[in-house]
Amino acid sequence: MSGPAKPEKSPLLREVRSLAVRLAVFAAVLWVLLTQVYLVTQASGSEMFPAVKDGDLVLGCRLEKDYAKNDVVVYERSGRLRVGRVLARGGDIVTLSESGVVEVNGSAQGGGILYPTYPKSLLSYPYAVPEDSVFILGDCRTQAEDSRDFGPVQCSAVKAKVITLIRRRGL
């Protein structure tokens, strides 16, 4: 004695269900990538001009935690994401002279920066960067609000190391 026969599922229903499962898996993978692995943000202001311009999309890797000198990073300050360049790491000695010269551990730094780097009143130089911190400067030194204004940035406040830019202006 057998029960009533189950009706055969339509091929269209199977395909729709399969597509829905694939889309859900794709959305979950995309969510993990964009919230745990990568960071996408839009640059605002001219603090990193000419390397990063106002309106550029910045793609960063959240997994990179070892920041080297000259790395461009995205960090959080006062609830806002900012883009800046790592000048020095924990243990380094930063010196900013009144003539606009930057030195890290006694070596002059320039590297194509167009603007002089004048000290601001918050820190006294030479300045020893604390461990687990980085000293970040904007490339447009005359307009940038950076570690000269608010001191070193804790490594925990650095959200990502920039891996690429997408120029958006004029699109």
N, CA and C atoms as a LAMMPS dump frame, in Angstrom:
ITEM: TIMESTEP
0
ITEM: NUMBER OF ATOMS
513
ITEM: BOX BOUNDS ff ff ff
-5.0000000000000000e+02 5.0000000000000000e+02
-5.0000000000000000e+02 5.0000000000000000e+02
-5.0000000000000000e+02 5.0000000000000000e+02
ITEM: ATOMS id mol type element x y z
1 1 1 N 0.849 -1.157 0
2 1 2 C 0 0 0
3 1 3 C 0.901 1.228 0
4 2 1 N 0.791 2 -0.975
5 2 2 C 1.612 3.198 -1.105
6 2 3 C 0.72 4.418 -1.058
7 3 1 N 1.328 5.536 -0.588
8 3 2 C 0.588 6.785 -0.465
9 3 3 C 0.413 7.43 -1.832
10 4 1 N -0.241 8.558 -1.808
11 4 2 C -0.444 9.247 -3.077
12 4 3 C 0.9 9.679 -3.658
13 5 1 N 1.018 9.609 -4.938
14 5 2 C 2.259 9.974 -5.633
15 5 3 C 2.454 11.485 -5.551
16 6 1 N 3.72 11.858 -5.277
17 6 2 C 4.023 13.291 -5.223
18 6 3 C 4.104 13.821 -6.643
19 7 1 N 3.553 15.013 -6.837
20 7 2 C 3.635 15.558 -8.189
21 7 3 C 5.089 15.92 -8.513
22 8 1 N 5.472 15.72 -9.726
23 8 2 C 6.814 16.029 -10.225
24 8 3 C 7.002 17.551 -10.198
25 9 1 N 8.144 18.026 -9.627
26 9 2 C 8.41 19.471 -9.591
27 9 3 C 8.763 19.937 -10.995
28 10 1 N 8.29 21.105 -11.324
29 10 2 C 8.55 21.602 -12.674
30 10 3 C 10.013 22.005 -12.818
31 11 1 N 10.584 21.826 -13.996
32 11 2 C 11.979 22.214 -14.215
33 11 3 C 12.191 23.714 -13.995
34 12 1 N 11.195 24.502 -14.296
35 12 2 C 11.321 25.949 -14.114
36 12 3 C 11.469 26.293 -12.637
37 13 1 N 10.692 25.656 -11.785
38 13 2 C 10.776 25.9 -10.346
39 13 3 C 12.147 25.495 -9.81
40 14 1 N 12.667 24.35 -10.28
41 14 2 C 14.006 23.911 -9.869
42 14 3 C 15.064 24.925 -10.284
43 15 1 N 14.976 25.449 -11.477
44 15 2 C 15.944 26.431 -11.978
45 15 3 C 15.874 27.738 -11.187
46 16 1 N 14.672 28.177 -10.874
47 16 2 C 14.508 29.406 -10.095
48 16 3 C 15.093 29.223 -8.7
49 17 1 N 14.821 28.083 -8.09
50 17 2 C 15.359 27.795 -6.77
51 17 3 C 16.895 27.723 -6.815
52 18 1 N 17.443 27.092 -7.827
53 18 2 C 18.899 26.987 -7.989
54 18 3 C 19.522 28.373 -8.178
55 19 1 N 18.883 29.205 -8.973
56 19 2 C 19.379 30.568 -9.19
57 19 3 C 19.338 31.366 -7.892
58 20 1 N 18.273 31.22 -7.116
59 20 2 C 18.158 31.943 -5.846
60 20 3 C 19.261 31.522 -4.879
61 21 1 N 19.57 30.241 -4.827
62 21 2 C 20.643 29.757 -3.95
63 21 3 C 21.981 30.328 -4.408
64 22 1 N 22.247 30.303 -5.709
65 22 2 C 23.509 30.853 -6.227
66 22 3 C 23.635 32.344 -5.935
67 23 1 N 22.552 33.081 -6.108
68 23 2 C 22.583 34.518 -5.821
69 23 3 C 22.82 34.781 -4.335
70 24 1 N 22.225 33.979 -3.48
71 24 2 C 22.431 34.141 -2.036
72 24 3 C 23.883 33.858 -1.663
73 25 1 N 24.477 32.818 -2.227
74 25 2 C 25.884 32.504 -1.958
75 25 3 C 26.778 33.625 -2.484
76 26 1 N 26.496 34.109 -3.689
77 26 2 C 27.279 35.21 -4.265
78 26 3 C 27.189 36.457 -3.39
79 27 1 N 25.985 36.786 -2.932
80 27 2 C 25.804 37.965 -2.076
81 27 3 C 26.554 37.803 -0.759
82 28 1 N 26.543 36.606 -0.187
83 28 2 C 27.26 36.37 1.076
84 28 3 C 28.766 36.514 0.883
85 29 1 N 29.299 35.961 -0.199
86 29 2 C 30.738 36.081 -0.48
87 29 3 C 31.105 37.541 -0.717
88 30 1 N 30.296 38.252 -1.479
89 30 2 C 30.552 39.669 -1.747
90 30 3 C 30.515 40.478 -0.454
91 31 1 N 29.563 40.195 0.412
92 31 2 C 29.461 40.896 1.694
93 31 3 C 30.713 40.67 2.53
94 32 1 N 31.176 39.425 2.612
95 32 2 C 32.389 39.119 3.381
96 32 3 C 33.585 39.857 2.789
97 33 1 N 33.724 39.844 1.469
98 33 2 C 34.855 40.529 0.834
99 33 3 C 34.844 42.027 1.12
100 34 1 N 33.68 42.656 1.009
101 34 2 C 33.611 44.112 1.15
102 34 3 C 33.568 44.594 2.596
103 35 1 N 33.305 43.709 3.545
104 35 2 C 33.274 44.149 4.942
105 35 3 C 34.425 43.609 5.774
106 36 1 N 35.042 42.522 5.342
107 36 2 C 36.102 41.909 6.133
108 36 3 C 37.468 41.927 5.451
109 37 1 N 37.504 41.902 4.128
110 37 2 C 38.77 41.798 3.397
111 37 3 C 39.149 43.131 2.759
112 38 1 N 38.221 43.747 2.056
113 38 2 C 38.501 45.002 1.351
114 38 3 C 37.704 46.15 1.955
115 39 1 N 38.173 47.354 1.693
116 39 2 C 37.47 48.566 2.104
117 39 3 C 37.363 49.453 0.872
118 40 1 N 36.185 49.956 0.604
119 40 2 C 35.975 50.881 -0.504
120 40 3 C 35.447 52.174 0.086
121 41 1 N 36.107 53.28 -0.226
122 41 2 C 35.669 54.582 0.26
123 41 3 C 35.986 55.631 -0.795
124 42 1 N 35.38 56.78 -0.658
125 42 2 C 35.631 57.883 -1.578
126 42 3 C 36.503 58.916 -0.882
127 43 1 N 37.567 59.322 -1.566
128 43 2 C 38.45 60.353 -1.024
129 43 3 C 37.741 61.699 -1.083
130 44 1 N 37.909 62.475 -0.019
131 44 2 C 37.329 63.814 -0.021
132 44 3 C 38.403 64.812 0.381
133 45 1 N 38.402 65.936 -0.273
134 45 2 C 39.395 66.962 0.014
135 45 3 C 40.669 66.771 -0.792
136 46 1 N 41.604 67.677 -0.567
137 46 2 C 42.845 67.651 -1.347
138 46 3 C 44.061 67.373 -0.477
139 47 1 N 43.864 66.717 0.662
140 47 2 C 44.977 66.454 1.574
141 47 3 C 46.046 65.551 0.971
142 48 1 N 45.676 64.681 0.034
143 48 2 C 46.638 63.762 -0.571
144 48 3 C 46.949 64.123 -2.023
145 49 1 N 46.581 65.33 -2.452
146 49 2 C 46.859 65.77 -3.816
147 49 3 C 48.366 65.816 -4.027
148 50 1 N 48.915 65.364 -5.115
149 50 2 C 48.294 64.892 -6.352
150 50 3 C 48.077 63.386 -6.424
151 51 1 N 48.546 62.612 -5.447
152 51 2 C 48.43 61.145 -5.519
153 51 3 C 46.977 60.689 -5.484
154 52 1 N 46.201 61.239 -4.569
155 52 2 C 44.787 60.907 -4.432
156 52 3 C 44.028 62.215 -4.538
157 53 1 N 43.058 62.244 -5.447
158 53 2 C 42.318 63.483 -5.686
159 53 3 C 40.905 63.376 -5.139
160 54 1 N 40.312 64.524 -4.887
161 54 2 C 38.947 64.597 -4.386
162 54 3 C 38.019 63.824 -5.318
163 55 1 N 37.242 62.905 -4.771
164 55 2 C 36.297 62.13 -5.564
165 55 3 C 36.803 60.771 -5.999
166 56 1 N 38.093 60.498 -5.857
167 56 2 C 38.627 59.189 -6.237
168 56 3 C 38.042 58.102 -5.343
169 57 1 N 37.789 56.936 -5.934
170 57 2 C 37.416 55.772 -5.136
171 57 3 C 38.698 55.09 -4.693
172 58 1 N 38.774 54.779 -3.425
173 58 2 C 39.964 54.171 -2.839
174 58 3 C 39.612 52.74 -2.449
175 59 1 N 40.406 51.778 -2.946
176 59 2 C 40.226 50.381 -2.576
177 59 3 C 41.404 49.974 -1.711
178 60 1 N 41.105 49.518 -0.505
179 60 2 C 42.157 49.127 0.428
180 60 3 C 41.972 47.708 0.918
181 61 1 N 43.062 47.117 1.365
182 61 2 C 43.04 45.76 1.923
183 61 3 C 43.063 45.86 3.444
184 62 1 N 42.036 45.313 4.084
185 62 2 C 41.936 45.349 5.546
186 62 3 C 42.864 44.346 6.227
187 63 1 N 43.319 43.339 5.498
188 63 2 C 44.115 42.273 6.101
189 63 3 C 45.562 42.681 6.337
190 64 1 N 46.047 43.664 5.605
191 64 2 C 47.434 44.124 5.748
192 64 3 C 47.564 44.932 7.031
193 65 1 N 48.408 44.498 7.937
194 65 2 C 48.571 45.186 9.222
195 65 3 C 49.997 45.653 9.469
196 66 1 N 50.912 45.364 8.557
197 66 2 C 52.297 45.791 8.705
198 66 3 C 52.519 46.96 7.75
199 67 1 N 52.524 48.166 8.288
200 67 2 C 52.597 49.36 7.456
201 67 3 C 54.038 49.826 7.35
202 68 1 N 54.483 50.046 6.122
203 68 2 C 55.848 50.501 5.867
204 68 3 C 55.826 51.99 5.553
205 69 1 N 56.986 52.615 5.626
206 69 2 C 57.096 54.022 5.257
207 69 3 C 56.656 54.182 3.804
208 70 1 N 55.925 55.253 3.535
209 70 2 C 55.376 55.615 2.227
210 70 3 C 54.136 54.824 1.827
211 71 1 N 53.65 53.913 2.656
212 71 2 C 52.379 53.253 2.361
213 71 3 C 51.258 54.281 2.471
214 72 1 N 50.335 54.235 1.525
215 72 2 C 49.139 55.067 1.611
216 72 3 C 48.078 54.221 2.309
217 73 1 N 47.486 54.788 3.352
218 73 2 C 46.541 54.043 4.18
219 73 3 C 45.247 54.826 4.367
220 74 1 N 44.201 54.094 4.723
221 74 2 C 42.929 54.695 5.124
222 74 3 C 42.847 54.526 6.632
223 75 1 N 42.619 55.626 7.334
224 75 2 C 42.536 55.573 8.791
225 75 3 C 41.328 56.364 9.259
226 76 1 N 40.904 56.073 10.49
227 76 2 C 39.735 56.751 11.045
228 76 3 C 40.178 57.792 12.055
229 77 1 N 39.639 58.979 11.891
230 77 2 C 39.925 60.083 12.814
231 77 3 C 38.643 60.88 13.002
232 78 1 N 38.205 61.046 14.226
233 78 2 C 36.986 61.797 14.562
234 78 3 C 35.771 61.263 13.807
235 79 1 N 35.664 59.94 13.704
236 79 2 C 34.514 59.326 13.059
237 79 3 C 34.5 59.419 11.552
238 80 1 N 35.587 59.854 10.957
239 80 2 C 35.657 60.048 9.503
240 80 3 C 36.842 59.264 8.944
241 81 1 N 36.635 58.623 7.79
242 81 2 C 37.741 57.932 7.132
243 81 3 C 38.577 58.945 6.366
244 82 1 N 39.895 58.856 6.532
245 82 2 C 40.826 59.765 5.87
246 82 3 C 41.885 58.934 5.155
247 83 1 N 42.536 59.551 4.194
248 83 2 C 43.621 58.901 3.465
249 83 3 C 44.9 59.669 3.76
250 84 1 N 45.98 58.96 4.056
251 84 2 C 47.258 59.603 4.349
252 84 3 C 48.417 58.676 4.044
253 85 1 N 49.617 59.219 4.101
254 85 2 C 50.836 58.463 3.818
255 85 3 C 51.614 58.25 5.113
256 86 1 N 52.042 57.01 5.341
257 86 2 C 52.829 56.685 6.528
258 86 3 C 54.228 57.269 6.351
259 87 1 N 54.619 58.146 7.268
260 87 2 C 55.963 58.725 7.25
261 87 3 C 56.891 57.929 8.153
262 88 1 N 56.388 57.5 9.302
263 88 2 C 57.233 56.802 10.274
264 88 3 C 56.397 55.809 11.067
265 89 1 N 57.082 54.79 11.591
266 89 2 C 56.427 53.759 12.393
267 89 3 C 56.887 53.867 13.837
268 90 1 N 56.299 53.035 14.684
269 90 2 C 56.662 53.037 16.094
270 90 3 C 58.16 52.863 16.299
271 91 1 N 58.734 53.711 17.15
272 91 2 C 60.165 53.664 17.425
273 91 3 C 60.992 54.612 16.576
274 92 1 N 60.428 55.132 15.484
275 92 2 C 61.152 56.076 14.625
276 92 3 C 61.167 57.463 15.258
277 93 1 N 62.177 58.25 14.91
278 93 2 C 62.303 59.633 15.375
279 93 3 C 62.019 60.558 14.194
280 94 1 N 60.994 61.396 14.333
281 94 2 C 60.594 62.34 13.285
282 94 3 C 61.076 63.727 13.67
283 95 1 N 61.7 64.408 12.709
284 95 2 C 62.131 65.789 12.909
285 95 3 C 61.566 66.638 11.78
286 96 1 N 60.849 67.697 12.134
287 96 2 C 60.347 68.672 11.166
288 96 3 C 61.013 69.997 11.482
289 97 1 N 61.705 70.557 10.496
290 97 2 C 62.42 71.809 10.741
291 97 3 C 61.569 73.001 10.316
292 98 1 N 61.938 74.166 10.803
293 98 2 C 61.234 75.403 10.44
294 98 3 C 61.417 75.744 8.963
295 99 1 N 62.417 75.149 8.311
296 99 2 C 62.631 75.401 6.883
297 99 3 C 61.831 74.44 6.004
298 100 1 N 61.071 73.517 6.61
299 100 2 C 60.206 72.626 5.844
300 100 3 C 60.812 71.279 5.51
301 101 1 N 61.961 70.952 6.089
302 101 2 C 62.622 69.674 5.823
303 101 3 C 62.12 68.623 6.809
304 102 1 N 61.861 67.416 6.286
305 102 2 C 61.406 66.292 7.102
306 102 3 C 62.532 65.275 7.202
307 103 1 N 62.795 64.819 8.423
308 103 2 C 63.778 63.757 8.627
309 103 3 C 63.152 62.656 9.465
310 104 1 N 63.465 61.423 9.096
311 104 2 C 63.074 60.266 9.894
312 104 3 C 64.352 59.511 10.222
313 105 1 N 64.627 59.379 11.509
314 105 2 C 65.848 58.723 11.983
315 105 3 C 67.101 59.347 11.368
316 106 1 N 67.074 60.672 11.181
317 106 2 C 68.23 61.396 10.673
318 106 3 C 68.362 61.437 9.168
319 107 1 N 67.478 60.766 8.425
320 107 2 C 67.529 60.77 6.961
321 107 3 C 66.446 61.685 6.413
322 108 1 N 66.843 62.574 5.5
323 108 2 C 65.882 63.494 4.89
324 108 3 C 64.872 62.715 4.06
325 109 1 N 63.612 63.126 4.159
326 109 2 C 62.52 62.494 3.415
327 109 3 C 61.97 63.509 2.428
328 110 1 N 61.633 63.066 1.264
329 110 2 C 61.05 63.948 0.263
330 110 3 C 60.172 63.126 -0.65
331 111 1 N 60.84 62.298 -1.435
332 111 2 C 60.137 61.338 -2.276
333 111 3 C 59.089 61.925 -3.183
334 112 1 N 59.364 63.049 -3.816
335 112 2 C 58.423 63.612 -4.766
336 112 3 C 57.325 64.456 -4.156
337 113 1 N 57.389 64.735 -2.876
338 113 2 C 56.397 65.608 -2.251
339 113 3 C 56.699 67.034 -2.689
340 114 1 N 55.684 67.704 -3.211
341 114 2 C 55.873 69.025 -3.804
342 114 3 C 55.894 70.155 -2.789
343 115 1 N 55.358 69.916 -1.617
344 115 2 C 55.155 70.989 -0.657
345 115 3 C 56.086 70.832 0.541
346 116 1 N 56.581 71.934 1.095
347 116 2 C 57.402 71.833 2.306
348 116 3 C 56.541 71.375 3.485
349 117 1 N 57.191 70.782 4.464
350 117 2 C 56.486 70.247 5.627
351 117 3 C 56.886 71.038 6.856
352 118 1 N 56.035 71.956 7.252
353 118 2 C 56.328 72.78 8.416
354 118 3 C 55.716 72.156 9.659
355 119 1 N 56.398 72.26 10.782
356 119 2 C 55.819 71.729 12.023
357 119 3 C 54.623 72.57 12.457
358 120 1 N 53.727 71.943 13.193
359 120 2 C 52.608 72.662 13.793
360 120 3 C 52.803 72.599 15.297
361 121 1 N 51.974 73.262 16.042
362 121 2 C 52.258 73.5 17.461
363 121 3 C 51.997 72.326 18.399
364 122 1 N 51.316 71.272 17.962
365 122 2 C 50.937 70.2 18.888
366 122 3 C 52.141 69.433 19.439
367 123 1 N 53.061 69.04 18.582
368 123 2 C 54.187 68.2 18.988
369 123 3 C 55.475 69.002 19.01
370 124 1 N 56.422 68.544 19.811
371 124 2 C 57.757 69.147 19.778
372 124 3 C 58.693 68.146 19.101
373 125 1 N 59.624 68.658 18.332
374 125 2 C 60.51 67.819 17.525
375 125 3 C 61.938 67.965 18.002
376 126 1 N 62.735 66.912 17.927
377 126 2 C 62.423 65.599 17.368
378 126 3 C 61.377 64.863 18.207
379 127 1 N 60.559 64.068 17.51
380 127 2 C 59.443 63.371 18.141
381 127 3 C 59.621 61.865 17.955
382 128 1 N 59.529 61.113 19.035
383 128 2 C 59.621 59.648 18.975
384 128 3 C 58.212 59.075 18.815
385 129 1 N 57.996 58.362 17.725
386 129 2 C 56.687 57.757 17.465
387 129 3 C 56.504 56.568 18.413
388 130 1 N 55.405 56.545 19.181
389 130 2 C 55.178 55.432 20.113
390 130 3 C 54.997 54.102 19.373
391 131 1 N 55.324 53.023 20.071
392 131 2 C 55.09 51.694 19.495
393 131 3 C 53.6 51.528 19.211
394 132 1 N 53.283 50.692 18.23
395 132 2 C 51.91 50.414 17.813
396 132 3 C 51.205 51.668 17.287
397 133 1 N 52.003 52.599 16.741
398 133 2 C 51.457 53.817 16.148
399 133 3 C 52.218 54.121 14.865
400 134 1 N 51.616 54.959 14.044
401 134 2 C 52.278 55.45 12.839
402 134 3 C 52.117 56.964 12.783
403 135 1 N 53.07 57.627 12.161
404 135 2 C 53.029 59.072 11.957
405 135 3 C 52.612 59.267 10.509
406 136 1 N 51.45 59.876 10.294
407 136 2 C 50.857 59.99 8.963
408 136 3 C 50.829 61.447 8.532
409 137 1 N 51.24 61.685 7.283
410 137 2 C 51.166 63.015 6.686
411 137 3 C 50.371 62.94 5.393
412 138 1 N 49.702 64.041 5.061
413 138 2 C 49.078 64.165 3.759
414 138 3 C 50.112 64.663 2.764
415 139 1 N 49.945 64.331 1.487
416 139 2 C 50.907 64.765 0.473
417 139 3 C 50.846 66.269 0.228
418 140 1 N 49.656 66.857 0.306
419 140 2 C 49.511 68.307 0.146
420 140 3 C 49.698 68.92 1.53
421 141 1 N 50.95 69.055 1.917
422 141 2 C 51.299 69.385 3.299
423 141 3 C 50.747 70.729 3.768
424 142 1 N 50.516 71.65 2.848
425 142 2 C 50.026 72.968 3.256
426 142 3 C 48.552 72.937 3.653
427 143 1 N 47.795 71.946 3.157
428 143 2 C 46.361 71.883 3.445
429 143 3 C 45.964 70.698 4.307
430 144 1 N 46.87 69.759 4.492
431 144 2 C 46.523 68.509 5.171
432 144 3 C 46.393 68.687 6.676
433 145 1 N 45.398 68.02 7.216
434 145 2 C 45.293 67.848 8.667
435 145 3 C 45.78 66.429 8.93
436 146 1 N 46.888 66.305 9.634
437 146 2 C 47.536 65.002 9.765
438 146 3 C 48.186 64.87 11.139
439 147 1 N 49.167 64 11.277
440 147 2 C 49.784 63.75 12.581
441 147 3 C 50.438 64.994 13.168
442 148 1 N 50.74 65.984 12.364
443 148 2 C 51.264 67.238 12.909
444 148 3 C 50.197 67.951 13.726
445 149 1 N 48.918 67.706 13.396
446 149 2 C 47.796 68.341 14.086
447 149 3 C 47.285 67.525 15.269
448 150 1 N 47.233 66.203 15.115
449 150 2 C 46.612 65.385 16.153
450 150 3 C 47.513 64.288 16.702
451 151 1 N 48.763 64.286 16.338
452 151 2 C 49.695 63.303 16.878
453 151 3 C 49.672 61.995 16.109
454 152 1 N 50.377 61.006 16.626
455 152 2 C 50.456 59.729 15.917
456 152 3 C 49.098 59.03 15.886
457 153 1 N 48.941 58.142 14.917
458 153 2 C 47.705 57.384 14.757
459 153 3 C 47.96 55.959 15.243
460 154 1 N 47.109 55.49 16.148
461 154 2 C 47.209 54.103 16.609
462 154 3 C 47.02 53.162 15.416
463 155 1 N 47.778 52.09 15.375
464 155 2 C 47.639 51.122 14.28
465 155 3 C 46.224 50.55 14.223
466 156 1 N 45.543 50.479 15.359
467 156 2 C 44.166 49.975 15.373
468 156 3 C 43.203 50.925 14.657
469 157 1 N 43.574 52.2 14.505
470 157 2 C 42.731 53.162 13.791
471 157 3 C 42.978 53.129 12.288
472 158 1 N 44.043 52.458 11.862
473 158 2 C 44.307 52.307 10.431
474 158 3 C 43.427 51.169 9.942
475 159 1 N 42.543 51.478 9.01
476 159 2 C 41.54 50.513 8.571
477 159 3 C 41.982 49.683 7.377
478 160 1 N 42.854 50.225 6.521
479 160 2 C 43.262 49.481 5.328
480 160 3 C 44.498 50.111 4.707
481 161 1 N 45.233 49.286 3.992
482 161 2 C 46.344 49.754 3.171
483 161 3 C 45.812 49.886 1.75
484 162 1 N 46.001 51.052 1.135
485 162 2 C 45.454 51.311 -0.195
486 162 3 C 46.167 50.433 -1.217
487 163 1 N 45.355 49.747 -2.046
488 163 2 C 45.94 48.909 -3.089
489 163 3 C 45.679 49.463 -4.483
490 164 1 N 44.631 50.254 -4.648
491 164 2 C 44.396 50.888 -5.948
492 164 3 C 43.422 52.052 -5.802
493 165 1 N 43.429 52.902 -6.815
494 165 2 C 42.517 54.048 -6.899
495 165 3 C 41.723 53.944 -8.184
496 166 1 N 40.499 54.424 -8.145
497 166 2 C 39.685 54.535 -9.349
498 166 3 C 39.312 55.996 -9.48
499 167 1 N 39.802 56.624 -10.543
500 167 2 C 39.508 58.04 -10.772
501 167 3 C 38.059 58.17 -11.211
502 168 1 N 37.283 58.975 -10.488
503 168 2 C 35.851 59.105 -10.779
504 168 3 C 35.47 60.446 -11.374
505 169 1 N 36.318 61.416 -11.255
506 169 2 C 35.938 62.74 -11.721
507 169 3 C 35.656 62.717 -13.22
508 170 1 N 34.619 63.397 -13.616
509 170 2 C 34.29 63.529 -15.022
510 170 3 C 33.519 62.348 -15.593
511 171 1 N 33.123 61.404 -14.773
512 171 2 C 32.354 60.263 -15.28
513 171 3 C 30.896 60.618 -15.368
